[in-house]
Amino acid sequence: MDFGNRMMQARKGKGLSREELGNTIGTSGAIIGRYERNDMKPSIEIAAKIALALDVSLDYLVGNASLEVKDKSMIERLERIARMPGNKKDELFNVIDAYLRDFKTSQAYSH
Protein backbone atom coordinates (compact mmCIF):
# COMPACT_ATOMS: atom_id res chain seq x y z
CA MET A 1 0.00 0.00 0.00
CA ASP A 2 1.31 3.47 -0.87
CA PHE A 3 1.54 6.71 1.12
CA GLY A 4 -1.71 8.13 -0.26
CA ASN A 5 -3.77 5.04 0.58
CA ARG A 6 -2.28 4.72 4.06
CA MET A 7 -2.92 8.39 4.68
CA MET A 8 -6.52 8.14 3.47
CA GLN A 9 -7.23 5.06 5.61
CA ALA A 10 -5.73 6.71 8.69
CA ARG A 11 -7.71 9.91 8.03
CA LYS A 12 -10.96 8.02 7.60
CA GLY A 13 -10.16 5.94 10.68
CA LYS A 14 -10.00 9.16 12.69
CA GLY A 15 -13.25 10.34 11.12
CA LEU A 16 -11.67 13.43 9.57
CA SER A 17 -12.60 15.03 6.28
CA ARG A 18 -9.89 16.17 3.90
CA GLU A 19 -10.69 19.76 4.84
CA GLU A 20 -10.40 19.05 8.57
CA LEU A 21 -7.03 17.38 8.15
CA GLY A 22 -5.89 20.21 5.90
CA ASN A 23 -6.89 22.80 8.48
CA THR A 24 -5.06 20.87 11.20
CA ILE A 25 -1.77 20.82 9.30
CA GLY A 26 -2.09 24.22 7.63
CA THR A 27 -3.08 23.34 4.08
CA SER A 28 -6.25 22.81 2.04
CA GLY A 29 -8.51 19.83 1.59
CA ALA A 30 -7.66 19.89 -2.11
CA ILE A 31 -3.96 19.42 -1.34
CA ILE A 32 -4.82 16.55 1.02
CA GLY A 33 -6.75 14.98 -1.87
CA ARG A 34 -3.71 15.29 -4.13
CA TYR A 35 -1.55 13.59 -1.50
CA GLU A 36 -4.10 10.79 -1.15
CA ARG A 37 -4.26 10.25 -4.93
CA ASN A 38 -0.45 10.31 -5.06
CA ASP A 39 -0.61 13.22 -7.50
CA MET A 40 2.02 14.90 -5.34
CA LYS A 41 4.15 14.02 -2.33
CA PRO A 42 4.36 16.16 0.80
CA SER A 43 7.65 17.45 2.13
CA ILE A 44 9.07 15.54 5.08
CA GLU A 45 7.93 18.36 7.39
CA ILE A 46 4.35 18.18 6.11
CA ALA A 47 4.37 14.36 6.19
CA ALA A 48 5.46 14.52 9.83
CA LYS A 49 2.57 16.92 10.59
CA ILE A 50 0.17 14.54 8.84
CA ALA A 51 1.44 11.59 10.86
CA LEU A 52 1.10 13.57 14.10
CA ALA A 53 -2.42 14.72 13.22
CA LEU A 54 -3.47 11.15 12.34
CA ASP A 55 -1.79 9.56 15.39
CA VAL A 56 0.32 7.24 13.26
CA SER A 57 4.05 6.98 12.76
CA LEU A 58 5.76 8.47 9.75
CA ASP A 59 7.21 5.00 9.16
CA TYR A 60 3.67 3.67 8.85
CA LEU A 61 2.68 6.33 6.31
CA VAL A 62 5.68 5.75 4.09
CA GLY A 63 5.34 1.98 4.21
CA ASN A 64 8.31 1.14 6.44
CA ALA A 65 6.04 -0.27 9.14
CA SER A 66 3.01 -2.47 8.63
CA LEU A 67 1.56 -1.79 12.06
CA GLU A 68 -0.55 1.30 12.56
CA VAL A 69 0.20 2.11 16.20
CA LYS A 70 -2.40 4.45 17.65
CA ASP A 71 -1.55 3.89 21.30
CA LYS A 72 1.08 6.50 22.14
CA SER A 73 1.87 4.77 25.44
CA MET A 74 2.93 1.71 23.43
CA ILE A 75 5.34 3.82 21.40
CA GLU A 76 6.73 5.35 24.59
CA ARG A 77 7.26 1.87 26.03
CA LEU A 78 9.04 0.72 22.89
CA GLU A 79 11.32 3.75 23.09
CA ARG A 80 12.17 2.94 26.72
CA ILE A 81 12.85 -0.69 25.80
CA ALA A 82 15.14 0.43 22.97
CA ARG A 83 17.28 2.30 25.52
CA MET A 84 17.68 -0.76 27.79
CA PRO A 85 20.95 -2.69 27.87
CA GLY A 86 20.99 -5.82 25.69
CA ASN A 87 20.78 -8.35 28.53
CA LYS A 88 17.77 -6.58 30.09
CA LYS A 89 16.04 -6.43 26.70
CA ASP A 90 16.61 -10.18 26.29
CA GLU A 91 15.06 -10.86 29.71
CA LEU A 92 12.05 -8.70 28.89
CA PHE A 93 11.59 -10.31 25.47
CA ASN A 94 11.70 -13.78 27.04
CA VAL A 95 8.86 -12.78 29.38
CA ILE A 96 6.86 -11.21 26.55
CA ASP A 97 7.40 -14.25 24.30
CA ALA A 98 6.22 -16.60 27.08
CA TYR A 99 3.12 -14.48 27.66
CA LEU A 100 2.32 -14.35 23.93
CA ARG A 101 2.81 -18.12 23.61
CA ASP A 102 0.48 -18.75 26.57
CA PHE A 103 -2.10 -16.34 25.18
CA LYS A 104 -2.02 -18.02 21.77
CA THR A 105 -2.44 -21.42 23.42
CA SER A 106 -5.38 -20.23 25.50
CA GLN A 107 -7.01 -18.79 22.38
CA ALA A 108 -6.60 -22.10 20.54
CA TYR A 109 -8.36 -23.99 23.32
CA SER A 110 -11.14 -21.46 23.85
CA HIS A 111 -12.70 -22.05 20.43
Order of alpha helices (4+ residues) and beta strands (2+ residues): alpha-alpha-alpha-alpha-alpha-alpha-alpha
